[in-house]
Amino acid sequence: MTRGTIGGLYAVTPDMADTMALLRMTRQALEGGARLVQYRNKAADPALRIQQAALLADLCRDAVTPFIINDDPRLAAALGADGVHLGRQDVSISDARQQLGEGKIIGVSCYNELEQALEAERQGADYIAFGAFFVSGTKPHAARANLDLLQRARRRLRIPIVAIGGITLANAAELIRHGADALAVVNGLFAAQSVQYAAEQISRLFPGKPHTLHHEFSNDLA
């Protein structure tokens, strides 16, 4: 996957202190068809963030799947991650590009604001994310976006559109029909009884996307 071809299930990790459990579940998400992985752990201290991000970077590298780090371009650059995802309070796109270099992925949260997304595209973002589209356990007080936003964005943006916020198998197809290229899923994936099964079911909703990616992993996380 390269810049400009972002699509499918985008697995976003939950706040977890248990690193081995996090690795096992992320591996299951990859085996179920996740096309990107974002490391996001707002509760971790710096040492744990570095440890978890490094191990996830190796896992995604083995799976030949882009690995994105939330909020922290310096950590992304240090680990050789494939990119960074920026929020409203993070560094600018130009600063992130300077730290990461050309050829890396920069995603930007644009919440429910189309004009912000258009500006992010002008500044060199590789994808934008809208949401929350549904009630989110990760961000219960997040601004809500509506489905019409996806349709309007599809007409005006040239870069991929990611939908996020309370996404489950029950509502995922609706977002794809309205124009989302990728679905960023946290609890709908990592809180599922079977992470791999949830990933497979969501991945099947994308037209033209492989249903399951059969990655080869060692058994040390089994």
N, C-alpha and C positions, 0 to 999 in steps of 0.2 A: 504494500500500500504506500502511496506517495501523496504529497500535497495535491489537493484537487480531486482525489479519489476517495475521500473519507465517506464511509457509509456503513450501515449495518448496526449491529449491537455494539454499544460503547459501554464497557464495564467500568464503573466508577467505584472504587473501594470504599467501604464504610470505616468509621473510627473503630479500630481494633487494636488492642494491646498484644493479643496472641498472634505472634508473627507466623508461626507454623500453620495455624488455622487459616490465617489470611492467605498464605501461599497455596494451601490446599484448595481453598474455594476459588482463588483466581485461576488456578490450573483447571479446575472444573469448568469455569466460565469459558476459558479458551477452548477446551475440548468440546464444549457445547456450541461454539461458533462465534464467540466474541471477536470483533474485528479490530478493536482498540481497547487499551486498558489505561485508565487514569488512576494514579495514586493520589488519594486524598485522605488525610488523617489529621483533622484539626485538633484532636486531643493528645497527640503524641508529643513527647519532648524532642528536642533536636536530635539526640543520639538515636532514639527509636526511629524517627523519620528517616535518618540516613540509612540505618540498618534495613528497615523494611523496603525503602525505595531501591536500595542496591540489589536486594534479593529479587524483588519484582522485576527490576530491569533485566537481570539474568534470565528469569523465567520467560519474559516476553521475547528476549533476544533468541532464546532457544526455539520459541514458537513462531519466530519471524512475524511478530505482531507489534505494531507501533505502541510504544510506551510513553505516556504523557504524565508529567508531574504537575500537580495543582499548585498554583501561586508562586512557585519558587524557581525562577530561571537559573539562578546560581547553582542550585542543587541539580537541576536538569543538565546543565552544562558539565558539571563535575562528574556525573555518572554516565555521560554520553547518551542520555535519554533522547527519544525522538522528538520531543517537544514539551511545551508548557501550556497550561490553561490559565488565563488571567481573569480576575474578577475586577469589580469596580475600584477597589482600593489598592490594587497591585500596581506594579511598574507599568510604564507605557509600552506599547507594542514596539516602538523603535528601540527602547532600552532592552527589551527582551531579545529582539533580533540581534542587537549588538553583542549581547552575552552569549547567545546560542549559535549565531552564524547563519548563513544562508542554507537552505535545504532542510531546516528544522520546521516542525509544525508549531504554529502559534494559534491557539483558540482563544476566543474572547466571549465571556458571558455578557449578553445584552438584555437579559431579563425580558421585559415586554416592550422594548423600545426599538422600533424599526430604524429610526434615524441614527441611533447609536450604532446599530449594525452596519448601516451604510458607511458611516464614518470609519468604523473598524476595518471594513473592506478597503477603503481608500488608503488607510494607513498600513496595509499589508497583512492583515489577519488571514489565516488560511482556512478557518471556519469560524462560524459564530454559533452561540448557543442561546436559545430562548427558553424561558420557563420561569416559574413553575406552571405547568399546564394543569396539574391536578394537586390535591393536597399532598404535601411532601412530609414524610416523617423525618427526613434529614434536615429540611429547612421549613418548619411548620408555618413560619410567618413570612415566607417569601412572597414577593409580588406575583400576582397571577397573570398568566398570558392566556389568550384565547386562540382558538383554532384558526380564526380568520387571519391572525397575524402570520401564520405559516403560509397561507395562500398569497398574501400581499408580499411577503418576503421572497417567496419563490419567483414572483414576477420581476423583482427589482435587484436581487442579489445574484452574483455569479459564483460565489463560493458556497461550499456545503453548509447546510443548516442542520444543527443538532437540536433536538427537543429533550428537555429534562424536567423532572419534577413529578413525583408520584406515579411513575410509569409502571404499569403491570401488563401482564398478558391480556387482560380484559380491555385495556384502553389503548394498547400500542398500535394496533392496526389503524385506528382513526387518525393518529398523528402522521403515520406514513402516507395515508390517503390525502391528507391536507398539505403534504409537501416536505416532511422531514426526511433528510437523507440518512440520518443516524439517530438512534435513541440512546441517551445516556441514562443508565439504570443503576440504582444503588440497592435499595431495600427490596425492590421487586425481583432482584437477582440474588443478592447475597443473603437475604433473609428467607429465601425459598427452602422448602424441605430438601429439594435436590437442586443445587446450583446448575449442574450440567443440564438437567431436564429443562429448567426455566430458560437457560440460554438457548437451547435447541428450539424451543417453542417460539421464542421471540425472533430468533434468526430466520425461521421459516417464513415469517411475515414479509420479509424483504424480497421483492421480485428480482430475480437474477442473482441473488446472493447464495453462496453455498450454505446448505442446511447445517452441516457440521464440519468442523475442521479437525481432522484426525492428526493432531500434533504428537510427536514422539517425545516422551518425557522419561527421565529416569524414575525409579520407584522409591527414591529416598523421601518423598513426601506422602507416600501412600499410607 
